[in-house]
């Protein structure tokens, strides 16, 4: 793994850390490629159920590296996957953003691309692109209005102002608030709860939740049925029921 991004597995949870603290974890092209490789590692690791994305040095990410963009004109987008190898293509396994300090511009969009967010109570989110003559095109304009009320999202996108973590939590964008310096620990606790569950079921649930957003009500069960059939026929489903009957913890196989 590149020094720009590090990974560590802790009890079925993979912690993926953006490691450019000297640049407030700004994302250049090389970092995006390294992040994409880390998400591939997350999906391929047989003993990992869920991932955590965080930033080194007390900052989540300040977004696209504007200095690199100004110097080369190159945007840090991985083909087919977007900023950070994440914003346009989510990994199959769930991903928690553990946010300390600032999650700004593309950094905020990375957090929004995750499935859950744990944030320090003094963290700040923001999409300040309009202040630089840009727009948050890596998902900010698409995802923020889905996470918080429409008019509130419109305000933050058009003004470019920062949103305190406590307000983001109030609107339901953040799952859990923790004390400063405890975002990764809080994400590990949340991730640990998920990692106890059947890995195949967890991945399938994430997939259906994401895909079903634009399903018509009249079609939704017909579309869901083939996507869950393998779950009820799986070894994990049998193990879950057997473990319940035997009053023990299940031993998952992921199949």
N, C-alpha and C positions, 0 to 999 in steps of 0.2 A: 504493500500500500504506500502511496505517496506520502511524503512528510507534510504535504498541504492538508491532508485529511487522515485522521487516525481512527482505528476501530478497536473496540474492546468488548468481549463477550462476558456478561455477568448474569449467571443463572437464567439462561434462555433469552436474555435481552442483549442486543448489540447496541453499544453506544458509539455513534459516529460523530466525530468532532472536527469541525472546520478549524484548521490550525494556522491561521494567518493573523494572530492577535496584534502583530505590529501594524497591520492595516485594518484593524477593527473587523477582521474576518470578511473583508470585501472579496467579492467573487470575480476572479479573472477566468480566462478560458481554461487554463491548466487546472484550476481548482474545480471548475465544473466537471471536467473529465474525471478527476480523482473522486469527486462525489458520486458520479454515475457508477464508477467501479465499486465504490463502497455499497451502493444500493444493490448492485448485482450480487455482491458478497452476502448481503443480508438475505436476499431471496434464496441464494444457493446453499446457505449454511443449514445443515439438517437439524442442528440442535438449537436453533434460534426461532422464536415465535414472533418477536416484535422488535422494532428498532427505536432508538432515540437519536434525534439530531440536535446537536448543540454547538456552541462556539467556544473556543478557548479564550482565556484572559478576561472573563467577565462581560463579554459582549456576544450576542447571538450572531448577528451579521449586519453590516452597514449597507449591504446590497451590492450591486454591480460596481466593480472597480472603475470609477470614473477617470482616474489617472491613466489607467491602461486603455480605456475607451478613447480618451482624448488623444493619446499618443499613437494608437494603431487603428482606431475605428472599428476594432473587432469586438463584437458583442459576445459575452461568455455563455453562448447557447450551445448545448449538445444537440446535434440533429435528432429530431424525433422525441427529444426529452426536455428541451428547453433549459432555462437557467438552473444551474446546480444539478443538472441531470435529473431534476425532480418536478419542476413546475408544470411540465406538459405530460409527464408520465410517472404515475405513482408506482412504487414497488408493490408487489403482490402482498407483502406482509404489512401490517399496520405500522405507522410511524408516529412517534410523539415528538413534538418540538419542545425542548427544554430551554426556555428563554431567560437569559440574564441580560441586564443592561439594555441595549438597543436592538430592535428588530426593525430596520428601516429600509424603505424602498424594496429592492429585491430580497432583502433579509426578511421583511414582513411577508412578502409573497412566498418565500420558502416556508415560513411558519404556517401560512394559510394553506399551503399544499400538503401539510402534514394532516393526519387524521385526528389528532388531539393535541392540545397545547397546555403545558404546565409552565407558569411564569412566576418569576420573583415579583413580589408586590410593588417593587419600585421600577420595574421594567417599563419600557416605552415602545409602543408600536407606531409605525407611521408610513405613509406613502407620499413622500415629499417630491415626487417627480415633477409635478406641475411647477414647482418653484425653480426647476432647472430647464423648463421648456420641454419636458418629456412627459410621458404618460406611463402608468404602471402596467405594462403590457405582458408581464409574466404571470398574470392571474389576479392581480390586485383588483382590477375593475370588474372581473368576473366572479371572484370568490367572496370579496368583502361584503357585497350586498346580499349574499346568501347566508352570511354568518351573523350579521347585525341588521337592525332596521334600515330600510332603503334610504331614508332621508339622512340618517346619521352617517351611513357609508358615503353618500353623496357629499356631505360636508367634509369629511376627512380626505376624500380623494381630490375634491376641487380646491380645498384650502392648502392641502399638503401638511397640515398641522399634525402633531403627535398625539397619540391616544394613550393615556396611562393604563397600565395593566389592570388596575382596579376597575376602570370603566369598561375595558374589554371583557373582563370577567362578568360585570353587571349585565352586559348584553349577550352573554353566552358564548363569546368567541374563545375565551379561555376556560379550560376545564377546572383547573386548580391553581390557586395562588399559594405561594410559599414565601418564606423569609428569604431575603437576599442571600445568594450563595448556595441555596438549597434546591435550585431548579432541577438539576440532574438527579438528586436524591429523590425529589418528589416524583419525577418522571419514572425513576426505577421502581418506586412503590406502586404507581399506577400500572406500569408495564408488567410488574410482577403479578398483579392480579389477573391480567390478561394472559400472561404466559402460563398460568395454571390450567388454562382451558385447552380444549382440543385444537391443535394447530391448524388442521384442515378446516375445522368449523370456523375458526377465527378468520382465516383467509377468505373463505367463501362468504361469510357475513359481510366483510369489508367490500368485496367485489359487488355483491348484490346491492348494498346501500349506495355505492357510487353509481352503478349502472342504472338503477331504478328511478333516478331523479326525473327522467323525462319519459317514463313509461306511462301510457294511458291507463286509467283506472280499469277500463274494461279488459285490458290485456295483461295486467300485472301478474296475476297468478299463473296464467299460461306461460308467461316469460320466465317467471321464477321457477316453475316446476322442473324443467330440465337442468337448471343450474344447481338444484339442491338434491337431485336424485342420488348422486354419488355419496352424499353425506350419510343418508339413511342406510346405504348399503356398505358403509365403510367399516373397517376393523375398529376404528376409534369409536364409532357409535356403539358398537357391541361392547367394547371395553368400558365406555362410560356407564352404560346401563348395568353391566356386571359389577363394576366397582361400587356403584350406588347400592346394589343389592347386598354386596359383601361388606359394606361400610368401610371402604378403604379408598385411598387416593388412586385415581386411574393412572395407568402407565401408557402414555400416548405413543403411537407409532407414526402419526402423520399420514396415515393411509387408510 
